Amino acid sequence: MAKNCQICSRGTTSGQQKSHSQIKTKREVKINLQTKTVDGKKLRICTKCIKNFRK
């Protein structure tokens, strides 16, 4: 299953990991997906969208 939010379609982004000697390597920053039931359907939603739904 894809690592994307089913509402805003946000996905993984790229970032950098820095070691103690300041050497940078690329890494993936994954979003926090939660399974929630919205209008009787199970959706994989990011926590940013869940926070906006509560407001």
C-alpha positions, 0 to 999 in steps of 0.5 A: 500500500502506498505511503500517501494520505488519501485526502491531501495526497502528501507522501514521503519527502527527502531529507538529510541525515548528519553524522557527528563528523557533519557528513550528510547522506540522503534519507526519506522522511515518512509521514505519520499515517493513521487508519481512521473511519470517515463517513463509513469508509476506512481511510489512511489519513495523515495526522495533519488532516486529522487535526484539521477535521477536529477544528 
